[in-house]
Amino acid sequence: MTRSIADSEFGDCLDERLNALRTLDVAWARREAPGASSDEVLLVALHKARYRCREIDAALRHESAEWLRSRGCGDLFGEPLLPAGQLP
């Protein structure tokens, strides 16, 4: 089975997104959401997305959960975070 150019571009886009979530790349987030009110808002969004993303290593997801918890934030969908040590 051959991959089309569109499949390749889509895969590249997903890889770029996963890398941005892994590294909490605020510059990437700024390009993706140019209307965000601040870099702090973007950092919160990155942590929320990383916490929910099952393609990200569990250790990074737990790190984001603790970061969000320490700031009184909920998850990406406005739900409370799961107890420490648990992931969605």
PDB file with one MODEL, atoms N, CA, C and O in Angstrom:
MODEL        1
ATOM      1  N   MET A   1       0.845  -1.183   0.000  1.00  0.00           N
ATOM      2  CA  MET A   1       0.000   0.000   0.000  1.00  0.00           C
ATOM      3  C   MET A   1       0.889   1.244   0.000  1.00  0.00           C
ATOM      4  O   MET A   1       1.830   1.339   0.788  1.00  0.00           O
ATOM      5  N   THR A   2       0.597   2.170  -0.861  1.00  0.00           N
ATOM      6  CA  THR A   2       1.386   3.398  -0.935  1.00  0.00           C
ATOM      7  C   THR A   2       0.697   4.507  -0.157  1.00  0.00           C
ATOM      8  O   THR A   2      -0.528   4.551  -0.042  1.00  0.00           O
ATOM      9  N   ARG A   3       1.511   5.389   0.365  1.00  0.00           N
ATOM     10  CA  ARG A   3       0.981   6.543   1.088  1.00  0.00           C
ATOM     11  C   ARG A   3       0.859   7.712   0.131  1.00  0.00           C
ATOM     12  O   ARG A   3       1.738   7.943  -0.699  1.00  0.00           O
ATOM     13  N   SER A   4      -0.217   8.434   0.249  1.00  0.00           N
ATOM     14  CA  SER A   4      -0.376   9.629  -0.574  1.00  0.00           C
ATOM     15  C   SER A   4       0.356  10.792   0.081  1.00  0.00           C
ATOM     16  O   SER A   4       0.737  10.729   1.250  1.00  0.00           O
ATOM     17  N   ILE A   5       0.541  11.834  -0.682  1.00  0.00           N
ATOM     18  CA  ILE A   5       1.167  13.036  -0.134  1.00  0.00           C
ATOM     19  C   ILE A   5       0.343  13.573   1.023  1.00  0.00           C
ATOM     20  O   ILE A   5       0.897  14.020   2.027  1.00  0.00           O
ATOM     21  N   ALA A   6      -0.970  13.533   0.892  1.00  0.00           N
ATOM     22  CA  ALA A   6      -1.835  14.027   1.964  1.00  0.00           C
ATOM     23  C   ALA A   6      -1.633  13.221   3.236  1.00  0.00           C
ATOM     24  O   ALA A   6      -1.588  13.793   4.325  1.00  0.00           O
ATOM     25  N   ASP A   7      -1.508  11.882   3.119  1.00  0.00           N
ATOM     26  CA  ASP A   7      -1.268  11.052   4.295  1.00  0.00           C
ATOM     27  C   ASP A   7       0.051  11.424   4.953  1.00  0.00           C
ATOM     28  O   ASP A   7       0.144  11.506   6.178  1.00  0.00           O
ATOM     29  N   SER A   8       1.070  11.648   4.132  1.00  0.00           N
ATOM     30  CA  SER A   8       2.378  12.006   4.650  1.00  0.00           C
ATOM     31  C   SER A   8       2.326  13.355   5.372  1.00  0.00           C
ATOM     32  O   SER A   8       2.892  13.498   6.456  1.00  0.00           O
ATOM     33  N   GLU A   9       1.663  14.326   4.788  1.00  0.00           N
ATOM     34  CA  GLU A   9       1.537  15.647   5.410  1.00  0.00           C
ATOM     35  C   GLU A   9       0.751  15.553   6.709  1.00  0.00           C
ATOM     36  O   GLU A   9       1.087  16.211   7.693  1.00  0.00           O
ATOM     37  N   PHE A  10      -0.294  14.735   6.709  1.00  0.00           N
ATOM     38  CA  PHE A  10      -1.096  14.561   7.921  1.00  0.00           C
ATOM     39  C   PHE A  10      -0.253  13.920   9.022  1.00  0.00           C
ATOM     40  O   PHE A  10      -0.291  14.350  10.175  1.00  0.00           O
ATOM     41  N   GLY A  11       0.498  12.899   8.661  1.00  0.00           N
ATOM     42  CA  GLY A  11       1.373  12.236   9.627  1.00  0.00           C
ATOM     43  C   GLY A  11       2.419  13.185  10.173  1.00  0.00           C
ATOM     44  O   GLY A  11       2.713  13.176  11.368  1.00  0.00           O
ATOM     45  N   ASP A  12       2.982  14.004   9.297  1.00  0.00           N
ATOM     46  CA  ASP A  12       3.972  14.989   9.736  1.00  0.00           C
ATOM     47  C   ASP A  12       3.350  15.981  10.705  1.00  0.00           C
ATOM     48  O   ASP A  12       3.974  16.374  11.691  1.00  0.00           O
ATOM     49  N   CYS A  13       2.118  16.383  10.419  1.00  0.00           N
ATOM     50  CA  CYS A  13       1.403  17.319  11.288  1.00  0.00           C
ATOM     51  C   CYS A  13       1.176  16.709  12.666  1.00  0.00           C
ATOM     52  O   CYS A  13       1.347  17.379  13.684  1.00  0.00           O
ATOM     53  N   LEU A  14       0.790  15.436  12.696  1.00  0.00           N
ATOM     54  CA  LEU A  14       0.578  14.754  13.973  1.00  0.00           C
ATOM     55  C   LEU A  14       1.880  14.617  14.749  1.00  0.00           C
ATOM     56  O   LEU A  14       1.906  14.818  15.963  1.00  0.00           O
ATOM     57  N   ASP A  15       2.957  14.276  14.055  1.00  0.00           N
ATOM     58  CA  ASP A  15       4.262  14.166  14.707  1.00  0.00           C
ATOM     59  C   ASP A  15       4.693  15.500  15.298  1.00  0.00           C
ATOM     60  O   ASP A  15       5.226  15.559  16.406  1.00  0.00           O
ATOM     61  N   GLU A  16       4.454  16.575  14.539  1.00  0.00           N
ATOM     62  CA  GLU A  16       4.810  17.916  15.015  1.00  0.00           C
ATOM     63  C   GLU A  16       4.000  18.258  16.267  1.00  0.00           C
ATOM     64  O   GLU A  16       4.538  18.801  17.232  1.00  0.00           O
ATOM     65  N   ARG A  17       2.713  17.941  16.244  1.00  0.00           N
ATOM     66  CA  ARG A  17       1.845  18.206  17.400  1.00  0.00           C
ATOM     67  C   ARG A  17       2.304  17.416  18.621  1.00  0.00           C
ATOM     68  O   ARG A  17       2.391  17.968  19.718  1.00  0.00           O
ATOM     69  N   LEU A  18       2.595  16.138  18.444  1.00  0.00           N
ATOM     70  CA  LEU A  18       3.052  15.314  19.569  1.00  0.00           C
ATOM     71  C   LEU A  18       4.359  15.843  20.138  1.00  0.00           C
ATOM     72  O   LEU A  18       4.530  15.895  21.356  1.00  0.00           O
ATOM     73  N   ASN A  19       5.277  16.234  19.272  1.00  0.00           N
ATOM     74  CA  ASN A  19       6.542  16.783  19.751  1.00  0.00           C
ATOM     75  C   ASN A  19       6.314  18.086  20.518  1.00  0.00           C
ATOM     76  O   ASN A  19       6.950  18.321  21.545  1.00  0.00           O
ATOM     77  N   ALA A  20       5.414  18.927  20.023  1.00  0.00           N
ATOM     78  CA  ALA A  20       5.114  20.187  20.709  1.00  0.00           C
ATOM     79  C   ALA A  20       4.514  19.922  22.085  1.00  0.00           C
ATOM     80  O   ALA A  20       4.826  20.631  23.041  1.00  0.00           O
ATOM     81  N   LEU A  21       3.662  18.918  22.195  1.00  0.00           N
ATOM     82  CA  LEU A  21       3.085  18.583  23.494  1.00  0.00           C
ATOM     83  C   LEU A  21       4.146  18.002  24.426  1.00  0.00           C
ATOM     84  O   LEU A  21       4.189  18.337  25.610  1.00  0.00           O
ATOM     85  N   ARG A  22       4.991  17.140  23.896  1.00  0.00           N
ATOM     86  CA  ARG A  22       6.046  16.547  24.731  1.00  0.00           C
ATOM     87  C   ARG A  22       6.962  17.622  25.305  1.00  0.00           C
ATOM     88  O   ARG A  22       7.366  17.550  26.466  1.00  0.00           O
ATOM     89  N   THR A  23       7.285  18.617  24.485  1.00  0.00           N
ATOM     90  CA  THR A  23       8.266  19.632  24.880  1.00  0.00           C
ATOM     91  C   THR A  23       7.634  20.922  25.398  1.00  0.00           C
ATOM     92  O   THR A  23       8.337  21.863  25.767  1.00  0.00           O
ATOM     93  N   LEU A  24       6.307  20.959  25.423  1.00  0.00           N
ATOM     94  CA  LEU A  24       5.574  22.169  25.842  1.00  0.00           C
ATOM     95  C   LEU A  24       6.058  23.383  25.050  1.00  0.00           C
ATOM     96  O   LEU A  24       6.441  24.405  25.620  1.00  0.00           O
ATOM     97  N   ASP A  25       6.032  23.247  23.744  1.00  0.00           N
ATOM     98  CA  ASP A  25       6.551  24.244  22.809  1.00  0.00           C
ATOM     99  C   ASP A  25       5.551  25.397  22.646  1.00  0.00           C
ATOM    100  O   ASP A  25       4.623  25.325  21.840  1.00  0.00           O
ATOM    101  N   VAL A  26       5.762  26.445  23.420  1.00  0.00           N
ATOM    102  CA  VAL A  26       4.862  27.598  23.395  1.00  0.00           C
ATOM    103  C   VAL A  26       4.934  28.327  22.052  1.00  0.00           C
ATOM    104  O   VAL A  26       3.926  28.861  21.590  1.00  0.00           O
ATOM    105  N   ALA A  27       6.093  28.358  21.430  1.00  0.00           N
ATOM    106  CA  ALA A  27       6.208  29.016  20.110  1.00  0.00           C
ATOM    107  C   ALA A  27       5.318  28.294  19.092  1.00  0.00           C
ATOM    108  O   ALA A  27       4.643  28.946  18.295  1.00  0.00           O
ATOM    109  N   TRP A  28       5.309  26.967  19.112  1.00  0.00           N
ATOM    110  CA  TRP A  28       4.434  26.200  18.219  1.00  0.00           C
ATOM    111  C   TRP A  28       2.975  26.542  18.522  1.00  0.00           C
ATOM    112  O   TRP A  28       2.189  26.793  17.608  1.00  0.00           O
ATOM    113  N   ALA A  29       2.618  26.552  19.808  1.00  0.00           N
ATOM    114  CA  ALA A  29       1.238  26.851  20.195  1.00  0.00           C
ATOM    115  C   ALA A  29       0.839  28.260  19.760  1.00  0.00           C
ATOM    116  O   ALA A  29      -0.302  28.484  19.355  1.00  0.00           O
ATOM    117  N   ARG A  30       1.759  29.194  19.840  1.00  0.00           N
ATOM    118  CA  ARG A  30       1.479  30.571  19.415  1.00  0.00           C
ATOM    119  C   ARG A  30       1.157  30.618  17.922  1.00  0.00           C
ATOM    120  O   ARG A  30       0.278  31.368  17.497  1.00  0.00           O
ATOM    121  N   ARG A  31       1.866  29.820  17.130  1.00  0.00           N
ATOM    122  CA  ARG A  31       1.581  29.767  15.679  1.00  0.00           C
ATOM    123  C   ARG A  31       0.220  29.106  15.418  1.00  0.00           C
ATOM    124  O   ARG A  31      -0.499  29.507  14.502  1.00  0.00           O
ATOM    125  N   GLU A  32      -0.129  28.105  16.215  1.00  0.00           N
ATOM    126  CA  GLU A  32      -1.383  27.386  16.022  1.00  0.00           C
ATOM    127  C   GLU A  32      -2.592  28.160  16.551  1.00  0.00           C
ATOM    128  O   GLU A  32      -3.702  28.004  16.042  1.00  0.00           O
ATOM    129  N   ALA A  33      -2.378  28.986  17.564  1.00  0.00           N
ATOM    130  CA  ALA A  33      -3.470  29.759  18.169  1.00  0.00           C
ATOM    131  C   ALA A  33      -3.024  31.208  18.323  1.00  0.00           C
ATOM    132  O   ALA A  33      -2.788  31.668  19.440  1.00  0.00           O
ATOM    133  N   PRO A  34      -2.908  31.932  17.206  1.00  0.00           N
ATOM    134  CA  PRO A  34      -2.369  33.295  17.265  1.00  0.00           C
ATOM    135  C   PRO A  34      -3.231  34.271  18.061  1.00  0.00           C
ATOM    136  O   PRO A  34      -2.747  35.338  18.438  1.00  0.00           O
ATOM    137  N   GLY A  35      -4.473  33.941  18.322  1.00  0.00           N
ATOM    138  CA  GLY A  35      -5.340  34.840  19.072  1.00  0.00           C
ATOM    139  C   GLY A  35      -5.301  34.632  20.576  1.00  0.00           C
ATOM    140  O   GLY A  35      -6.033  35.298  21.307  1.00  0.00           O
ATOM    141  N   ALA A  36      -4.460  33.722  21.052  1.00  0.00           N
ATOM    142  CA  ALA A  36      -4.378  33.469  22.502  1.00  0.00           C
ATOM    143  C   ALA A  36      -3.948  34.736  23.225  1.00  0.00           C
ATOM    144  O   ALA A  36      -3.145  35.516  22.713  1.00  0.00           O
ATOM    145  N   SER A  37      -4.485  34.930  24.407  1.00  0.00           N
ATOM    146  CA  SER A  37      -4.244  36.173  25.131  1.00  0.00           C
ATOM    147  C   SER A  37      -2.839  36.281  25.717  1.00  0.00           C
ATOM    148  O   SER A  37      -2.356  37.389  25.948  1.00  0.00           O
ATOM    149  N   SER A  38      -2.172  35.149  25.962  1.00  0.00           N
ATOM    150  CA  SER A  38      -0.818  35.201  26.536  1.00  0.00           C
ATOM    151  C   SER A  38      -0.131  33.848  26.387  1.00  0.00           C
ATOM    152  O   SER A  38      -0.767  32.831  26.109  1.00  0.00           O
ATOM    153  N   ASP A  39       1.176  33.868  26.579  1.00  0.00           N
ATOM    154  CA  ASP A  39       1.926  32.615  26.569  1.00  0.00           C
ATOM    155  C   ASP A  39       1.532  31.734  27.752  1.00  0.00           C
ATOM    156  O   ASP A  39       1.583  30.508  27.649  1.00  0.00           O
ATOM    157  N   GLU A  40       1.147  32.331  28.857  1.00  0.00           N
ATOM    158  CA  GLU A  40       0.706  31.543  30.023  1.00  0.00           C
ATOM    159  C   GLU A  40      -0.554  30.750  29.675  1.00  0.00           C
ATOM    160  O   GLU A  40      -0.682  29.588  30.061  1.00  0.00           O
ATOM    161  N   VAL A  41      -1.477  31.367  28.954  1.00  0.00           N
ATOM    162  CA  VAL A  41      -2.691  30.667  28.511  1.00  0.00           C
ATOM    163  C   VAL A  41      -2.307  29.498  27.603  1.00  0.00           C
ATOM    164  O   VAL A  41      -2.870  28.409  27.713  1.00  0.00           O
ATOM    165  N   LEU A  42      -1.362  29.729  26.720  1.00  0.00           N
ATOM    166  CA  LEU A  42      -0.904  28.662  25.827  1.00  0.00           C
ATOM    167  C   LEU A  42      -0.236  27.536  26.601  1.00  0.00           C
ATOM    168  O   LEU A  42      -0.433  26.365  26.278  1.00  0.00           O
ATOM    169  N   LEU A  43       0.548  27.871  27.614  1.00  0.00           N
ATOM    170  CA  LEU A  43       1.206  26.847  28.423  1.00  0.00           C
ATOM    171  C   LEU A  43       0.178  26.002  29.175  1.00  0.00           C
ATOM    172  O   LEU A  43       0.323  24.783  29.265  1.00  0.00           O
ATOM    173  N   VAL A  44      -0.843  26.633  29.706  1.00  0.00           N
ATOM    174  CA  VAL A  44      -1.926  25.886  30.357  1.00  0.00           C
ATOM    175  C   VAL A  44      -2.571  24.935  29.358  1.00  0.00           C
ATOM    176  O   VAL A  44      -2.806  23.767  29.670  1.00  0.00           O
ATOM    177  N   ALA A  45      -2.858  25.432  28.155  1.00  0.00           N
ATOM    178  CA  ALA A  45      -3.482  24.601  27.122  1.00  0.00           C
ATOM    179  C   ALA A  45      -2.582  23.426  26.741  1.00  0.00           C
ATOM    180  O   ALA A  45      -3.071  22.309  26.565  1.00  0.00           O
ATOM    181  N   LEU A  46      -1.286  23.660  26.612  1.00  0.00           N
ATOM    182  CA  LEU A  46      -0.355  22.578  26.290  1.00  0.00           C
ATOM    183  C   LEU A  46      -0.361  21.508  27.377  1.00  0.00           C
ATOM    184  O   LEU A  46      -0.404  20.314  27.079  1.00  0.00           O
ATOM    185  N   HIS A  47      -0.319  21.934  28.635  1.00  0.00           N
ATOM    186  CA  HIS A  47      -0.357  20.967  29.741  1.00  0.00           C
ATOM    187  C   HIS A  47      -1.674  20.185  29.742  1.00  0.00           C
ATOM    188  O   HIS A  47      -1.677  18.974  29.962  1.00  0.00           O
ATOM    189  N   LYS A  48      -2.776  20.869  29.499  1.00  0.00           N
ATOM    190  CA  LYS A  48      -4.073  20.185  29.468  1.00  0.00           C
ATOM    191  C   LYS A  48      -4.133  19.155  28.347  1.00  0.00           C
ATOM    192  O   LYS A  48      -4.629  18.046  28.544  1.00  0.00           O
ATOM    193  N   ALA A  49      -3.629  19.520  27.174  1.00  0.00           N
ATOM    194  CA  ALA A  49      -3.624  18.590  26.043  1.00  0.00           C
ATOM    195  C   ALA A  49      -2.677  17.428  26.313  1.00  0.00           C
ATOM    196  O   ALA A  49      -3.003  16.281  26.005  1.00  0.00           O
ATOM    197  N   ARG A  50      -1.504  17.710  26.886  1.00  0.00           N
ATOM    198  CA  ARG A  50      -0.532  16.650  27.179  1.00  0.00           C
ATOM    199  C   ARG A  50      -1.081  15.679  28.212  1.00  0.00           C
ATOM    200  O   ARG A  50      -0.869  14.472  28.095  1.00  0.00           O
ATOM    201  N   TYR A  51      -1.778  16.179  29.217  1.00  0.00           N
ATOM    202  CA  TYR A  51      -2.395  15.335  30.248  1.00  0.00           C
ATOM    203  C   TYR A  51      -3.365  14.336  29.623  1.00  0.00           C
ATOM    204  O   TYR A  51      -3.434  13.189  30.063  1.00  0.00           O
ATOM    205  N   ARG A  52      -4.105  14.750  28.619  1.00  0.00           N
ATOM    206  CA  ARG A  52      -5.127  13.909  27.980  1.00  0.00           C
ATOM    207  C   ARG A  52      -4.592  13.003  26.870  1.00  0.00           C
ATOM    208  O   ARG A  52      -5.245  12.020  26.519  1.00  0.00           O
ATOM    209  N   CYS A  53      -3.434  13.306  26.318  1.00  0.00           N
ATOM    210  CA  CYS A  53      -2.948  12.631  25.109  1.00  0.00           C
ATOM    211  C   CYS A  53      -2.323  11.273  25.437  1.00  0.00           C
ATOM    212  O   CYS A  53      -1.266  11.204  26.064  1.00  0.00           O
ATOM    213  N   ARG A  54      -2.972  10.216  25.016  1.00  0.00           N
ATOM    214  CA  ARG A  54      -2.508   8.856  25.310  1.00  0.00           C
ATOM    215  C   ARG A  54      -1.275   8.459  24.510  1.00  0.00           C
ATOM    216  O   ARG A  54      -0.645   7.444  24.810  1.00  0.00           O
ATOM    217  N   GLU A  55      -0.926   9.239  23.506  1.00  0.00           N
ATOM    218  CA  GLU A  55       0.286   8.956  22.733  1.00  0.00           C
ATOM    219  C   GLU A  55       1.539   9.516  23.402  1.00  0.00           C
ATOM    220  O   GLU A  55       2.653   9.290  22.930  1.00  0.00           O
ATOM    221  N   ILE A  56       1.356  10.236  24.487  1.00  0.00           N
ATOM    222  CA  ILE A  56       2.463  10.836  25.227  1.00  0.00           C
ATOM    223  C   ILE A  56       2.836   9.908  26.386  1.00  0.00           C
ATOM    224  O   ILE A  56       1.968   9.289  27.002  1.00  0.00           O
ATOM    225  N   ASP A  57       4.118   9.823  26.669  1.00  0.00           N
ATOM    226  CA  ASP A  57       4.630   9.004  27.767  1.00  0.00           C
ATOM    227  C   ASP A  57       3.924   9.361  29.085  1.00  0.00           C
ATOM    228  O   ASP A  57       3.706  10.535  29.385  1.00  0.00           O
ATOM    229  N   ALA A  58       3.578   8.349  29.849  1.00  0.00           N
ATOM    230  CA  ALA A  58       2.830   8.547  31.099  1.00  0.00           C
ATOM    231  C   ALA A  58       3.554   9.490  32.065  1.00  0.00           C
ATOM    232  O   ALA A  58       2.907  10.277  32.757  1.00  0.00           O
ATOM    233  N   ALA A  59       4.871   9.421  32.118  1.00  0.00           N
ATOM    234  CA  ALA A  59       5.606  10.294  33.043  1.00  0.00           C
ATOM    235  C   ALA A  59       5.367  11.766  32.719  1.00  0.00           C
ATOM    236  O   ALA A  59       5.203  12.581  33.628  1.00  0.00           O
ATOM    237  N   LEU A  60       5.346  12.110  31.438  1.00  0.00           N
ATOM    238  CA  LEU A  60       5.081  13.499  31.045  1.00  0.00           C
ATOM    239  C   LEU A  60       3.638  13.881  31.353  1.00  0.00           C
ATOM    240  O   LEU A  60       3.367  15.008  31.766  1.00  0.00           O
ATOM    241  N   ARG A  61       2.723  12.955  31.156  1.00  0.00           N
ATOM    242  CA  ARG A  61       1.312  13.227  31.459  1.00  0.00           C
ATOM    243  C   ARG A  61       1.127  13.460  32.958  1.00  0.00           C
ATOM    244  O   ARG A  61       0.382  14.355  33.357  1.00  0.00           O
ATOM    245  N   HIS A  62       1.797  12.664  33.787  1.00  0.00           N
ATOM    246  CA  HIS A  62       1.730  12.875  35.244  1.00  0.00           C
ATOM    247  C   HIS A  62       2.346  14.221  35.625  1.00  0.00           C
ATOM    248  O   HIS A  62       1.842  14.914  36.509  1.00  0.00           O
ATOM    249  N   GLU A  63       3.435  14.583  34.956  1.00  0.00           N
ATOM    250  CA  GLU A  63       4.063  15.889  35.201  1.00  0.00           C
ATOM    251  C   GLU A  63       3.069  17.016  34.918  1.00  0.00           C
ATOM    252  O   GLU A  63       2.950  17.962  35.695  1.00  0.00           O
ATOM    253  N   SER A  64       2.364  16.900  33.803  1.00  0.00           N
ATOM    254  CA  SER A  64       1.369  17.922  33.473  1.00  0.00           C
ATOM    255  C   SER A  64       0.220  17.923  34.469  1.00  0.00           C
ATOM    256  O   SER A  64      -0.283  18.985  34.836  1.00  0.00           O
ATOM    257  N   ALA A  65      -0.197  16.745  34.908  1.00  0.00           N
ATOM    258  CA  ALA A  65      -1.269  16.669  35.907  1.00  0.00           C
ATOM    259  C   ALA A  65      -0.861  17.419  37.175  1.00  0.00           C
ATOM    260  O   ALA A  65      -1.653  18.180  37.730  1.00  0.00           O
ATOM    261  N   GLU A  66       0.363  17.204  37.627  1.00  0.00           N
ATOM    262  CA  GLU A  66       0.828  17.889  38.838  1.00  0.00           C
ATOM    263  C   GLU A  66       0.943  19.395  38.618  1.00  0.00           C
ATOM    264  O   GLU A  66       0.611  20.184  39.503  1.00  0.00           O
ATOM    265  N   TRP A  67       1.413  19.788  37.439  1.00  0.00           N
ATOM    266  CA  TRP A  67       1.524  21.211  37.118  1.00  0.00           C
ATOM    267  C   TRP A  67       0.141  21.851  37.158  1.00  0.00           C
ATOM    268  O   TRP A  67      -0.039  22.910  37.760  1.00  0.00           O
ATOM    269  N   LEU A  68      -0.828  21.215  36.523  1.00  0.00           N
ATOM    270  CA  LEU A  68      -2.202  21.730  36.502  1.00  0.00           C
ATOM    271  C   LEU A  68      -2.803  21.742  37.901  1.00  0.00           C
ATOM    272  O   LEU A  68      -3.437  22.716  38.306  1.00  0.00           O
ATOM    273  N   ARG A  69      -2.599  20.656  38.633  1.00  0.00           N
ATOM    274  CA  ARG A  69      -3.152  20.543  39.983  1.00  0.00           C
ATOM    275  C   ARG A  69      -2.610  21.654  40.889  1.00  0.00           C
ATOM    276  O   ARG A  69      -3.354  22.238  41.677  1.00  0.00           O
ATOM    277  N   SER A  70      -1.321  21.937  40.772  1.00  0.00           N
ATOM    278  CA  SER A  70      -0.701  22.953  41.632  1.00  0.00           C
ATOM    279  C   SER A  70      -1.227  24.361  41.334  1.00  0.00           C
ATOM    280  O   SER A  70      -1.051  25.276  42.138  1.00  0.00           O
ATOM    281  N   ARG A  71      -1.863  24.525  40.188  1.00  0.00           N
ATOM    282  CA  ARG A  71      -2.419  25.826  39.793  1.00  0.00           C
ATOM    283  C   ARG A  71      -3.939  25.857  39.853  1.00  0.00           C
ATOM    284  O   ARG A  71      -4.565  26.840  39.458  1.00  0.00           O
ATOM    285  N   GLY A  72      -4.531  24.769  40.353  1.00  0.00           N
ATOM    286  CA  GLY A  72      -5.980  24.716  40.500  1.00  0.00           C
ATOM    287  C   GLY A  72      -6.730  24.579  39.193  1.00  0.00           C
ATOM    288  O   GLY A  72      -7.894  24.971  39.106  1.00  0.00           O
ATOM    289  N   CYS A  73      -6.086  24.028  38.170  1.00  0.00           N
ATOM    290  CA  CYS A  73      -6.716  23.882  36.861  1.00  0.00           C
ATOM    291  C   CYS A  73      -7.427  22.536  36.735  1.00  0.00           C
ATOM    292  O   CYS A  73      -7.065  21.560  37.393  1.00  0.00           O
ATOM    293  N   GLY A  74      -8.436  22.506  35.881  1.00  0.00           N
ATOM    294  CA  GLY A  74      -9.083  21.264  35.505  1.00  0.00           C
ATOM    295  C   GLY A  74      -8.429  20.705  34.258  1.00  0.00           C
ATOM    296  O   GLY A  74      -7.350  21.143  33.859  1.00  0.00           O
ATOM    297  N   ASP A  75      -9.092  19.734  33.645  1.00  0.00           N
ATOM    298  CA  ASP A  75      -8.525  19.143  32.439  1.00  0.00           C
ATOM    299  C   ASP A  75      -8.994  19.895  31.191  1.00  0.00           C
ATOM    300  O   ASP A  75      -9.632  20.943  31.287  1.00  0.00           O
ATOM    301  N   LEU A  76      -8.671  19.352  30.037  1.00  0.00           N
ATOM    302  CA  LEU A  76      -8.966  19.979  28.756  1.00  0.00           C
ATOM    303  C   LEU A  76     -10.453  20.233  28.542  1.00  0.00           C
ATOM    304  O   LEU A  76     -10.828  21.169  27.836  1.00  0.00           O
ATOM    305  N   PHE A  77     -11.297  19.407  29.146  1.00  0.00           N
ATOM    306  CA  PHE A  77     -12.742  19.511  28.961  1.00  0.00           C
ATOM    307  C   PHE A  77     -13.440  20.152  30.157  1.00  0.00           C
ATOM    308  O   PHE A  77     -14.663  20.081  30.274  1.00  0.00           O
ATOM    309  N   GLY A  78     -12.667  20.779  31.047  1.00  0.00           N
ATOM    310  CA  GLY A  78     -13.233  21.447  32.205  1.00  0.00           C
ATOM    311  C   GLY A  78     -13.590  20.516  33.349  1.00  0.00           C
ATOM    312  O   GLY A  78     -14.192  20.937  34.336  1.00  0.00           O
ATOM    313  N   GLU A  79     -13.220  19.256  33.216  1.00  0.00           N
ATOM    314  CA  GLU A  79     -13.488  18.278  34.265  1.00  0.00           C
ATOM    315  C   GLU A  79     -12.370  18.351  35.315  1.00  0.00           C
ATOM    316  O   GLU A  79     -11.258  18.783  35.012  1.00  0.00           O
ATOM    317  N   PRO A  80     -12.670  17.929  36.547  1.00  0.00           N
ATOM    318  CA  PRO A  80     -11.597  17.854  37.543  1.00  0.00           C
ATOM    319  C   PRO A  80     -10.550  16.836  37.117  1.00  0.00           C
ATOM    320  O   PRO A  80     -10.850  15.861  36.428  1.00  0.00           O
ATOM    321  N   LEU A  81      -9.322  17.080  37.540  1.00  0.00           N
ATOM    322  CA  LEU A  81      -8.259  16.111  37.271  1.00  0.00           C
ATOM    323  C   LEU A  81      -8.505  14.856  38.093  1.00  0.00           C
ATOM    324  O   LEU A  81      -9.100  14.911  39.169  1.00  0.00           O
ATOM    325  N   LEU A  82      -8.047  13.740  37.580  1.00  0.00           N
ATOM    326  CA  LEU A  82      -8.131  12.495  38.343  1.00  0.00           C
ATOM    327  C   LEU A  82      -7.172  12.587  39.532  1.00  0.00           C
ATOM    328  O   LEU A  82      -6.259  13.413  39.514  1.00  0.00           O
ATOM    329  N   PRO A  83      -7.355  11.770  40.549  1.00  0.00           N
ATOM    330  CA  PRO A  83      -6.449  11.801  41.692  1.00  0.00           C
ATOM    331  C   PRO A  83      -4.996  11.546  41.257  1.00  0.00           C
ATOM    332  O   PRO A  83      -4.753  10.899  40.238  1.00  0.00           O
ATOM    333  N   ALA A  84      -4.053  12.052  42.027  1.00  0.00           N
ATOM    334  CA  ALA A  84      -2.636  11.868  41.733  1.00  0.00           C
ATOM    335  C   ALA A  84      -2.345  10.401  41.476  1.00  0.00           C
ATOM    336  O   ALA A  84      -2.826   9.524  42.193  1.00  0.00           O
ATOM    337  N   GLY A  85      -1.552  10.144  40.443  1.00  0.00           N
ATOM    338  CA  GLY A  85      -1.191   8.782  40.082  1.00  0.00           C
ATOM    339  C   GLY A  85      -2.103   8.151  39.053  1.00  0.00           C
ATOM    340  O   GLY A  85      -1.785   7.084  38.527  1.00  0.00           O
ATOM    341  N   GLN A  86      -3.242   8.785  38.747  1.00  0.00           N
ATOM    342  CA  GLN A  86      -4.158   8.258  37.748  1.00  0.00           C
ATOM    343  C   GLN A  86      -4.165   9.176  36.528  1.00  0.00           C
ATOM    344  O   GLN A  86      -3.964  10.386  36.625  1.00  0.00           O
ATOM    345  N   LEU A  87      -4.404   8.549  35.377  1.00  0.00           N
ATOM    346  CA  LEU A  87      -4.485   9.290  34.117  1.00  0.00           C
ATOM    347  C   LEU A  87      -5.749   8.912  33.378  1.00  0.00           C
ATOM    348  O   LEU A  87      -6.240   7.791  33.510  1.00  0.00           O
ATOM    349  N   PRO A  88      -6.281   9.848  32.594  1.00  0.00           N
ATOM    350  CA  PRO A  88      -7.470   9.516  31.782  1.00  0.00           C
ATOM    351  C   PRO A  88      -7.101   8.580  30.640  1.00  0.00           C
ATOM    352  O   PRO A  88      -7.966   8.193  29.854  1.00  0.00           O
TER     353      PRO A  88
ENDMDL
END
